[in-house]
């Protein structure tokens, strides 16, 4: 199974590496990202634990995470399909970009590339994702990546004692695929 994917002439997806610790710490130092990690990403040991979980997921086939990197191999984002269910051929997609990379179509390009890979190489049929309804940028990524809205999960997530509704999107292997190039 390929663990390096060419997304465009400028971007590729590759497995996370142990040398990416500093990139993770920089990405999660952004206040918009800080609450997205399961534990505070404020030390090299936390970043190494995050990377170890990504490796464990690959080894078990339960998830496949990619660093999104530019031509110089600098990390500009992340895209993954996790919670894979072989029996039902489903997976959960997630993505983020670094603060400097936002608004350039990188997340949607990475998500389209990952989706194609998950359908073709992992043999998944249904990909799902969700975002807080107060996150229109994430909704834009989902839509640009060919994910259709399916509904709202009321008060699914809690951050700092506040509950948030989540809009759920899905894409099927039989859906018309958006072009792989930049949007």
N, C-alpha and C positions, 0 to 999 in steps of 0.2 A: 504494500500500500504506500503510495507516494506521500512523503512528508514535506515536500517542497512543491509549491504551485506558483506558476507565473500568472499574476493577475493582470499586468499591463507591462509596457516597456519600462515603467518606472517603479512598479511595486510587485512584490512577491510575498507569498505566505510560506513560512517555514516553521518547523517545530521550535518551541521555546528551548533555549540553551542555558546551561548554568552561568554563562557569561552575561546573561541578560538581567542580572540582579539590579544593577544600577539603573537600567532603563525602566524596570518595574517600579523602583523607588521613586524615580522622577515622575512617572505617569500617575502614581497614586498619591503623590504630594499635592496634586491638584484637588482643591476642595470638592469639585464636582465628582471626582472619582473616589475620594477617600471613603465614602460610605458604601461603595459598591463591593468592597472586599469583605470576606467573612471575618477577618481579623484585621486590626490596624496594620497597614503595610508601611511601618515606620522603621524597620530594621532589616539588615541583610538576612538575618535568620528568618524573618517573616517572609521575605521574598523567596528564599530558598524553599521554605515549606510550600508556598504557592506553586513553585516550579515542580516540586516533588509530587504534588497532587496531579498536576498535568501529566507527568510521566506515568504515574500509576493508572490514570484513566486510559492512556494510550495502550499500556501493557494489558489491561483487562478488556479493552475494546468498548469501554463504557463512555468514552469521550475522546475527542480529538481537537486539541487546541493549537492554534497557529499564531505566531507573532507576525504582524504585518510590518514589512520592512521596506525601506526605500533602496535605491541603487547602491548606497554606501553601507547597507545592512543596519541602518539605524532604525530602531523600533518606532513606528508611528501608530501602532494600534494592535488590536487583538481580535480574533474571531474564533469561535469554537462551536462544535456540535457536541453536546453532552447528553446524559440521561438516555443514551441510545438503548432502544428496545429491539432486539433482533427478531423476536417473535412477531411483533407488530410492525417492524421496520420504520420506527419513528425516532426522532431526536429533537433536542431543544437547542436552539441557536442563540448565541450571545455575541456581543461585539462591543468594543469601545475604541476610541482613538485618543491620542495624546492631545493636550490642549492646543499645541501648535499645528496639529493636523486637521482639526475640526473645520467643517464647512467646505471641504475640498472634494467631497464624493468618495473619500477613501473607504469609509465604513461600508457604503453600499456596494462598491466594487469588490471589497473583500468578502462581503456576505454573498454576493452573486457567485463569486468564484468558489467559496466554500460549499454553497448549496449544490452547484454542479458536481463538485467532487463527491459530496455525500450521497447524491443520487447515483452517480456512476461507479464509484469505487467502494463505498460502504454498503451500497444497495439499499439505502433507506428510501421509503416511499413518501413519508410525511415529515415535514420539518415545521416546528412550532417556535414561536418566540413571543415575548411579552414585554411591555414597557409601561412605566407609570403614565397615566393619562396627562400628567403635567410635563411630559417630555416630548414636545412636538418634533424635535430633531431626530429622536430615535424612531418615532412613527414615520418620518420621512425616509429614513434608511430602510425600514421594513417595506414600505410601499415601493421604493425604487428597486428593491431586491426581489420584487415579485410576490411578496407575502400579502395575502388578502386578510382583511379584518374579519374576525369571527365573533367577537363579543367582548364584554367587560367582565372581569373578575373583581367583584366588589371588595374593597379593603383588604386585598391580598397581602400587601407588603407593609411593614412597619419600620419607619426610620425616626429615631429620636422621639418616640412616643406618638407619632402621627401615622395613621393608617392611610394607605394610598390605593386607589383603584388601579387595575392593570388592564390595558387593552391587549387582547390576544390576537395574533396573526398566524396564518399557516400558509405553507406552500406545498403543493403535491408534485411528485415527479411528473405527473401528466399535465400540469399547468404549463401554459406557454411561458417559456423562459425569457426574461428580459436580456438584452444583449450584455455580454461580458465586459465590454469596454466601459469607459467612464460615462457617468450619466450627465 
